[in-house]
Amino acid sequence: MATHYGQSYGHDSELGFPDGVRRRRLPAGLRAPFEARSWRELAYVLLGLPIGVLMFVYAVTMVALGMGLLVTFLGIPVLAAGLAGCRGLGALERARARGLLGLDVADPEPLRIKKQGALAWMGAVLKSGTSWRSVLYTLVHLPWSVFSFVVAVNFFTLGWTLMTYPVWFWLFPLYGGQGGIQLYGDESHHVYLDNPFEITVTALVGLLVTLATPWVLRALTMVDRLLVLGLLGPSRLSARVVELESDRGVVVDTAAADLRRIERDLHDGAQARLVALAMDLGLAKEKLAEDPREAARMVGDAHGEVKTALQELRDLARGIHPAVLTDRGLDAALSSVASRCTVPVQVEVDLSARPAPAIEGIAYFTVSELLQNISKHAHATGASVDVWQVENRLMLQVVDDGIGGADTSAGSGLAGLAERLDAVDGILVVDSPAGGPTRITAELPWRTV
């Protein structure tokens, strides 16, 4: 017996179930009528009709009254109040869709009120596209809610009525004076569903209708989802404006951080070195008459400091925008930055033309920062940089054979790099499993001069 049970459990395990556990689940088609989702969708459709009637009556009344009173001053506040009410009804509809359909719809753009006062508020309401889309939703929703209500109620009641027919068919001969449900009838002939075969077929037809009802409800509520998303959610234009405002904030913050870095490097590096150099030259000038040999030594030291300061200024200028990038393009600029990496780097640039200077600069600094990460953190023995164009996108890929584990978690350099790329509609994809290798792909929009 023990062997028998072990073999049985092993068979279940091969099917993907844990040992000793047998799972028996009904197919989705048989579970659907009893799932909570189907009942929530039915509740959504049933509530849609009374809510749709109320919204339609309110919107038509307020908008028609406001339009009719536009010849007087009262028309504007009445119309604005009607539109504001429709916006509130839209918020309730989003909450209803979120609660019953599980549809998470973002709130549309808020009113842009530039000044204080009632007139400014009324003007913002009347100019808002969200207000008018909410009105359109109330007008479109009513006929659709009538249709979906009728379809849902008929499918639901017909399915359950026919499926349970064997339980209650006896009511017809007892109280109705007929054999059962009348399938056909005229003055001389009547057909009733009254024998066991016909009762069984009727129940099976009811079962099929009941099983189909959840999918009909799902199709009906799919239209409701589209209506809520399209008319009550944020418009594409407003979403794009919000995205651009966010990207602008990232660009401003990045520019400010770069300016602070440049100022710090100048103050702590080249500026301090030049101040020390001026002091050394002043001392050398004072010693020139009384101790020419010491003055010459001090001038020699100052000459070395000048070279060091010039090198720091060159590095700083290269960090702002390298001259080789402007003069010779990405291929030469990336080869130059690759030569300063601590590991051998193979660079391959396959571009038929040069992108816009802004995109070219972002691509350069992206590769430069990735190569710096390889030098500092990757513990790699080699790396490669590939740059190519795919239709209207500029593609960059940096690969190293290091220890891996790179990620774009908050606070890392890669997170800041991803934000910079996102500000220009770019994408950064990091594939860096523990143990390596690391493959980082950047995608930028291709823009020509």
C-alpha positions as MATLAB code, in Angstrom:
seq = 'MATHYGQSYGHDSELGFPDGVRRRRLPAGLRAPFEARSWRELAYVLLGLPIGVLMFVYAVTMVALGMGLLVTFLGIPVLAAGLAGCRGLGALERARARGLLGLDVADPEPLRIKKQGALAWMGAVLKSGTSWRSVLYTLVHLPWSVFSFVVAVNFFTLGWTLMTYPVWFWLFPLYGGQGGIQLYGDESHHVYLDNPFEITVTALVGLLVTLATPWVLRALTMVDRLLVLGLLGPSRLSARVVELESDRGVVVDTAAADLRRIERDLHDGAQARLVALAMDLGLAKEKLAEDPREAARMVGDAHGEVKTALQELRDLARGIHPAVLTDRGLDAALSSVASRCTVPVQVEVDLSARPAPAIEGIAYFTVSELLQNISKHAHATGASVDVWQVENRLMLQVVDDGIGGADTSAGSGLAGLAERLDAVDGILVVDSPAGGPTRITAELPWRTV';
ca = [
       0.000    0.000    0.000;
       2.822    2.404    0.810;
       4.370    1.844   -2.611;
       1.040    2.381   -4.271;
       0.497    5.713   -2.550;
       4.024    6.856   -3.328;
       3.545    6.186   -7.005;
       0.215    8.017   -6.963;
       1.737   11.087   -5.322;
       4.635   11.058   -7.720;
       2.208   11.157  -10.620;
       0.502   14.233   -9.124;
       3.882   15.868   -8.693;
       4.699   15.331  -12.338;
       1.506   17.162  -13.210;
       2.780   20.175  -11.332;
       0.981   19.592   -8.007;
       2.767   19.188   -4.668;
       3.268   15.631   -3.436;
       0.273   14.289   -1.538;
      -2.072   16.993   -2.821;
      -4.759   16.480   -5.450;
      -6.276   19.581   -6.935;
      -9.563   19.438   -8.699;
     -10.666   22.743  -10.166;
     -13.553   23.294  -12.514;
     -12.774   24.739  -15.933;
     -13.148   28.492  -16.279;
     -16.354   28.144  -18.275;
     -18.035   26.193  -15.469;
     -16.689   28.413  -12.671;
     -17.653   31.720  -14.278;
     -21.333   31.831  -13.174;
     -20.295   31.430   -9.535;
     -17.269   33.733   -9.475;
     -17.408   37.014   -7.589;
     -16.274   38.859  -10.711;
     -19.409   37.822  -12.620;
     -21.688   38.995   -9.816;
     -19.847   42.301   -9.554;
     -20.197   42.842  -13.286;
     -23.897   42.009  -13.083;
     -24.286   44.519  -10.250;
     -22.438   47.126  -12.325;
     -24.782   46.627  -15.296;
     -27.928   46.640  -13.141;
     -26.874   49.818  -11.342;
     -25.935   51.410  -14.651;
     -29.525   52.015  -15.766;
     -30.845   54.039  -12.788;
     -27.548   55.894  -12.474;
     -27.534   56.557  -16.221;
     -31.071   57.967  -16.079;
     -30.184   60.303  -13.209;
     -26.990   61.495  -14.907;
     -28.740   62.025  -18.242;
     -31.599   64.011  -16.684;
     -29.179   66.160  -14.673;
     -26.837   66.854  -17.581;
     -29.552   67.637  -20.114;
     -31.449   69.823  -17.669;
     -28.457   71.850  -16.493;
     -26.815   72.229  -19.899;
     -30.097   73.132  -21.634;
     -30.979   75.585  -18.873;
     -27.546   77.143  -18.967;
     -27.566   77.428  -22.748;
     -31.036   78.945  -22.687;
     -29.989   81.539  -20.108;
     -26.804   82.586  -21.912;
     -28.650   85.649  -23.166;
     -28.536   86.772  -19.537;
     -25.715   86.713  -17.030;
     -27.294   83.740  -15.232;
     -26.480   81.372  -18.082;
     -22.742   81.260  -17.377;
     -22.915   80.283  -13.682;
     -25.721   77.785  -14.352;
     -23.778   76.176  -17.181;
     -20.581   76.153  -15.120;
     -22.422   74.545  -12.202;
     -23.874   71.929  -14.533;
     -20.419   71.092  -15.928;
     -18.940   70.952  -12.439;
     -21.709   68.566  -11.411;
     -20.948   66.364  -14.403;
     -17.301   66.286  -13.326;
     -18.459   65.109   -9.906;
     -20.647   62.442  -11.492;
     -17.626   61.349  -13.504;
     -15.660   60.928  -10.268;
     -18.463   58.736   -8.889;
     -18.453   56.651  -12.066;
     -14.697   56.150  -11.806;
     -15.179   55.005   -8.203;
     -17.979   52.628   -9.274;
     -15.824   51.180  -12.049;
     -12.924   50.832   -9.621;
     -15.017   49.042   -7.021;
     -17.065   46.708   -9.241;
     -14.926   46.264  -12.350;
     -11.483   46.607  -10.780;
     -10.706   49.348  -13.319;
      -8.116   51.735  -11.929;
      -8.611   54.982  -13.833;
      -6.379   57.940  -13.064;
      -8.088   61.210  -12.268;
      -8.192   63.667  -15.177;
      -6.273   66.903  -15.122;
      -7.474   69.357  -12.463;
      -8.896   72.767  -13.240;
      -6.267   75.356  -14.135;
      -7.449   78.454  -12.284;
      -5.007   81.295  -12.946;
      -6.731   83.899  -10.772;
      -8.836   83.987   -7.635;
     -12.563   84.512   -7.775;
     -15.780   82.981   -9.038;
     -15.370   84.281  -12.600;
     -11.946   82.649  -12.917;
     -13.375   79.360  -11.611;
     -16.319   79.465  -14.040;
     -13.988   80.229  -16.917;
     -11.721   77.307  -16.002;
     -14.708   74.926  -15.808;
     -16.059   76.054  -19.189;
     -12.639   75.791  -20.863;
     -11.778   72.384  -19.424;
     -12.025   69.507  -21.863;
     -12.676   67.164  -18.934;
     -15.943   68.976  -18.183;
     -17.293   68.512  -21.691;
     -16.119   64.912  -21.892;
     -18.004   64.245  -18.661;
     -21.144   65.707  -20.239;
     -20.628   63.529  -23.305;
     -20.280   60.490  -21.045;
     -23.646   61.149  -19.399;
     -25.296   61.431  -22.822;
     -23.698   58.307  -24.286;
     -24.031   56.219  -21.158;
     -27.837   56.229  -21.006;
     -28.613   54.419  -24.305;
     -25.789   51.976  -23.676;
     -26.957   51.301  -20.109;
     -30.487   50.611  -21.394;
     -29.155   48.119  -23.934;
     -26.778   46.389  -21.516;
     -29.447   46.273  -18.777;
     -31.968   44.582  -21.099;
     -29.433   42.074  -22.412;
     -28.066   41.216  -18.967;
     -31.464   40.818  -17.313;
     -32.801   38.662  -20.134;
     -29.775   36.374  -20.226;
     -29.644   36.062  -16.436;
     -33.333   35.415  -15.856;
     -33.772   33.194  -18.908;
     -30.762   31.035  -18.019;
     -31.641   30.467  -14.380;
     -35.375   30.053  -15.154;
     -34.801   27.341  -17.744;
     -32.017   25.638  -15.804;
     -34.246   25.242  -12.725;
     -37.309   24.222  -14.777;
     -37.294   20.610  -13.444;
     -37.749   22.041   -9.947;
     -40.803   24.227  -10.571;
     -42.507   22.915  -13.746;
     -45.223   21.287  -11.593;
     -46.660   24.759  -10.964;
     -48.115   24.866  -14.498;
     -50.509   21.895  -14.230;
     -51.294   22.641  -10.587;
     -52.026   26.369  -10.842;
     -51.934   27.284  -14.543;
     -54.093   24.584  -16.005;
     -51.497   23.635  -18.638;
     -48.831   20.982  -18.941;
     -45.821   23.273  -18.768;
     -44.077   26.072  -20.643;
     -45.879   26.646  -23.947;
     -43.397   26.292  -26.764;
     -45.930   26.840  -29.553;
     -49.629   27.414  -29.777;
     -52.463   28.470  -32.078;
     -56.232   28.090  -32.094;
     -56.152   24.343  -32.614;
     -52.743   23.118  -31.527;
     -50.539   23.639  -28.438;
     -47.068   22.326  -27.645;
     -45.973   22.210  -24.010;
     -42.646   21.218  -22.521;
     -44.100   18.653  -20.164;
     -42.472   15.225  -20.623;
     -39.172   14.187  -18.972;
     -37.164   14.478  -22.194;
     -38.393   18.000  -22.954;
     -37.897   19.086  -19.346;
     -34.311   17.776  -19.432;
     -33.546   19.524  -22.749;
     -35.012   22.749  -21.379;
     -32.773   22.530  -18.309;
     -29.723   21.871  -20.495;
     -30.533   24.896  -22.674;
     -30.871   26.942  -19.484;
     -27.501   25.635  -18.311;
     -25.871   26.726  -21.575;
     -27.427   30.184  -21.332;
     -26.330   30.454  -17.686;
     -22.768   29.477  -18.600;
     -22.768   32.032  -21.431;
     -24.154   34.869  -19.287;
     -20.842   35.775  -17.526;
     -19.099   36.114  -20.881;
     -21.920   38.272  -22.224;
     -21.598   40.436  -19.105;
     -17.847   40.615  -19.636;
     -18.355   41.830  -23.192;
     -20.892   44.429  -22.059;
     -18.693   45.754  -19.278;
     -15.750   45.903  -21.679;
     -17.594   48.668  -23.504;
     -18.171   50.392  -20.146;
     -14.458   50.157  -19.436;
     -13.675   51.838  -22.745;
     -16.204   54.588  -22.074;
     -14.801   55.287  -18.614;
     -11.201   55.216  -19.821;
     -11.840   57.306  -22.910;
     -14.196   59.949  -21.495;
     -13.589   60.084  -17.748;
      -9.862   59.403  -17.553;
      -7.053   61.806  -18.419;
      -6.786   62.683  -22.085;
      -3.688   61.739  -24.035;
      -2.779   65.398  -24.410;
      -3.014   66.105  -20.700;
      -1.086   62.929  -19.865;
       1.601   64.027  -22.293;
       1.683   67.494  -20.713;
       2.114   65.961  -17.258;
       4.881   63.726  -18.576;
       6.651   66.664  -20.216;
       6.357   68.728  -17.045;
       7.910   65.883  -15.090;
      10.665   65.491  -17.688;
      11.287   69.239  -17.603;
      11.729   69.014  -13.840;
      14.250   66.204  -14.294;
      16.153   68.214  -16.906;
      16.220   71.310  -14.681;
      17.407   69.298  -11.676;
      20.058   67.584  -13.770;
      21.300   70.891  -15.187;
      21.428   72.395  -11.691;
      23.367   69.371  -10.406;
      25.817   69.658  -13.311;
      26.331   73.358  -12.618;
      26.986   72.636   -8.938;
      29.462   69.925   -9.908;
      31.282   72.236  -12.313;
      31.363   75.012   -9.709;
      32.698   72.600   -7.081;
      35.349   71.238   -9.417;
      36.459   74.747  -10.361;
      36.515   75.947   -6.763;
      38.226   72.920   -5.264;
      40.496   72.096   -8.199;
      41.670   74.531  -10.835;
      40.744   77.703   -8.940;
      42.572   76.649   -5.772;
      45.562   75.553   -7.819;
      45.664   78.885   -9.705;
      45.467   80.834   -6.432;
      48.400   78.837   -5.048;
      50.242   79.394   -8.328;
      49.751   83.190   -8.074;
      51.110   83.153   -4.525;
      54.147   81.080   -5.560;
      54.890   83.431   -8.456;
      54.609   86.413   -6.088;
      57.124   84.854   -3.717;
      59.423   84.026   -6.636;
      59.272   87.641   -7.786;
      60.302   88.848   -4.345;
      63.259   86.392   -4.204;
      64.373   87.114   -7.762;
      66.853   89.847   -6.713;
      68.265   88.328   -3.502;
      68.208   84.594   -4.369;
      67.925   83.981   -8.151;
      68.506   80.219   -7.780;
      65.626   79.782   -5.296;
      63.431   82.029   -7.469;
      64.216   79.854  -10.496;
      63.281   76.731   -8.545;
      60.005   78.313   -7.493;
      59.268   79.330  -11.085;
      59.938   75.732  -12.181;
      57.511   74.440   -9.576;
      54.958   77.008  -10.725;
      55.408   75.805  -14.302;
      54.499   72.285  -13.193;
      51.467   73.629  -11.372;
      50.398   75.416  -14.564;
      50.535   72.153  -16.482;
      48.493   70.400  -13.806;
      45.928   73.217  -13.753;
      45.647   73.129  -17.550;
      45.074   69.368  -17.451;
      42.344   69.799  -14.833;
      40.700   72.486  -16.977;
      40.869   70.198  -20.017;
      39.249   67.372  -18.041;
      36.579   69.750  -16.792;
      35.906   71.038  -20.299;
      35.749   67.474  -21.568;
      33.145   66.769  -18.881;
      31.063   69.718  -20.096;
      31.255   68.899  -23.797;
      34.348   67.373  -25.400;
      35.746   69.142  -28.430;
      36.396   65.836  -30.207;
      32.660   65.112  -30.099;
      31.849   68.391  -31.818;
      34.630   68.072  -34.384;
      34.643   64.353  -35.239;
      31.442   62.807  -33.893;
      30.535   59.859  -31.699;
      32.996   57.340  -33.136;
      36.107   59.362  -32.265;
      34.662   60.675  -28.987;
      33.710   57.211  -27.722;
      37.070   55.806  -28.774;
      38.714   58.570  -26.755;
      36.666   57.883  -23.621;
      37.179   54.121  -24.058;
      40.953   54.598  -24.091;
      40.732   56.044  -20.576;
      38.818   53.030  -19.204;
      40.744   50.688  -16.906;
      39.838   47.629  -19.029;
      40.167   47.066  -22.793;
      37.055   48.349  -24.593;
      36.069   47.533  -28.158;
      34.071   50.346  -29.780;
      31.910   49.892  -32.883;
      29.826   52.774  -34.239;
      27.621   52.128  -37.269;
      25.845   55.368  -38.147;
      25.128   56.690  -41.622;
      24.769   60.259  -40.337;
      25.251   62.291  -37.184;
      22.268   62.816  -34.863;
      21.332   66.168  -33.402;
      24.014   67.632  -31.099;
      21.787   67.258  -28.016;
      21.143   63.552  -28.694;
      24.793   63.041  -29.597;
      25.850   64.620  -26.306;
      23.455   62.485  -24.276;
      24.698   59.357  -26.031;
      28.314   60.307  -25.295;
      27.740   61.005  -21.624;
      25.649   57.827  -21.262;
      28.480   55.663  -22.570;
      31.026   57.663  -20.594;
      29.165   57.100  -17.309;
      28.646   53.405  -18.051;
      32.362   52.966  -18.745;
      33.188   54.778  -15.493;
      30.935   52.308  -13.668;
      32.802   49.441  -15.318;
      36.139   50.926  -14.182;
      34.957   51.406  -10.593;
      32.589   48.536   -9.840;
      32.468   45.793  -12.479;
      35.821   44.018  -11.840;
      35.736   43.202  -15.551;
      38.528   42.134  -17.881;
      36.964   43.507  -21.044;
      34.028   45.475  -22.394;
      32.428   46.503  -25.666;
      30.422   49.493  -26.886;
      28.076   49.231  -29.877;
      26.174   52.156  -31.392;
      23.736   51.805  -34.279;
      20.534   53.239  -35.691;
      17.187   51.418  -35.975;
      14.654   53.452  -37.951;
      14.080   56.592  -35.850;
      15.934   55.372  -32.738;
      19.588   55.591  -31.709;
      20.686   52.407  -29.931;
      23.594   52.094  -27.490;
      24.771   48.889  -25.875;
      27.572   48.508  -23.333;
      28.595   44.966  -22.334;
      31.197   43.852  -19.796;
      32.261   40.466  -18.391;
      32.338   41.630  -14.776;
      30.607   40.402  -11.640;
      27.160   41.784  -12.568;
      24.537   42.794  -10.028;
      23.946   46.265  -11.464;
      20.423   47.654  -10.972;
      18.488   50.885  -11.328;
      17.288   51.014   -7.723;
      16.703   54.405   -6.198;
      19.870   56.274   -5.351;
      22.164   54.493   -7.811;
      23.923   56.173  -10.699;
      21.960   54.064  -13.139;
      18.697   55.439  -11.716;
      19.824   58.997  -12.453;
      20.960   57.944  -15.908;
      17.561   56.352  -16.584;
      15.839   59.589  -15.525;
      18.004   61.617  -17.899;
      17.170   59.330  -20.799;
      13.486   59.363  -19.920;
      13.514   63.170  -20.082;
      14.153   62.938  -23.835;
      11.855   59.934  -24.448;
      14.721   57.508  -24.058;
      14.838   54.092  -22.405;
      17.488   52.336  -20.309;
      17.354   48.540  -20.002;
      19.708   46.779  -17.571;
      20.402   43.039  -17.783;
      22.930   42.236  -15.077;
      22.494   38.887  -13.304;
      24.683   38.119  -10.332;
      27.978   36.776  -11.616;
      27.661   38.650  -14.895;
      27.857   39.475  -17.650;
      26.247   42.921  -17.626;
      24.424   44.159  -20.718;
      23.033   47.706  -20.609;
      21.041   48.960  -23.589;
      20.030   52.579  -24.058;
      17.541   53.783  -26.643;
      17.318   57.425  -27.721;
      15.145   59.200  -30.276;
      16.945   59.848  -33.550;
      16.846   63.535  -34.322;
      18.845   65.151  -37.059;
      20.176   68.681  -37.117;
];
